[in-house]
Amino acid sequence: QVRPVESGGGLVQAGGSLRLSCAPAGGVGTISHMAWYRQAPGKQRELVAIFFVGHDINYGDSVKGRFTISMDIPKNTVYLQMDKLKPDDTGVYYCNIRVVAQGEYWGQGTQVTVSS
């Protein structure tokens, strides 16, 4: 069972920055993508950014130009650099990993709170 483990959440003022990281605990097969989603209170979970290994990167419209996703492929670790944070960025951020021939796995989430 793949278990993504997130870290790096916290409380920050508007305009500030945070960096999230995620790596699977234990062994894992070939990863096809690693992604970040978020869920604000009362809202549906939405895509923040996705890193397709060997292909491309996509961002949600609300974070383009402010957030950057990157991946250390040998370490199977994905990062999300979040700059110019806004109160609307507040929510629980979830790491999502897709493993070839196995499926998708979700982390338990890390809280990001942006104060105005």
Secondary structure, DSSP 8 states (H G I E B T S, - for coil): --EEEEE--EEEETT--EEEEEEEES----EEEEEEEEE-TTS--EEEEEEETTS-EEE-GGGTTTEEEEEETTTTEEEEEE-S--GGG-EEEEEEEEETTTEEEE---EEEEEE-
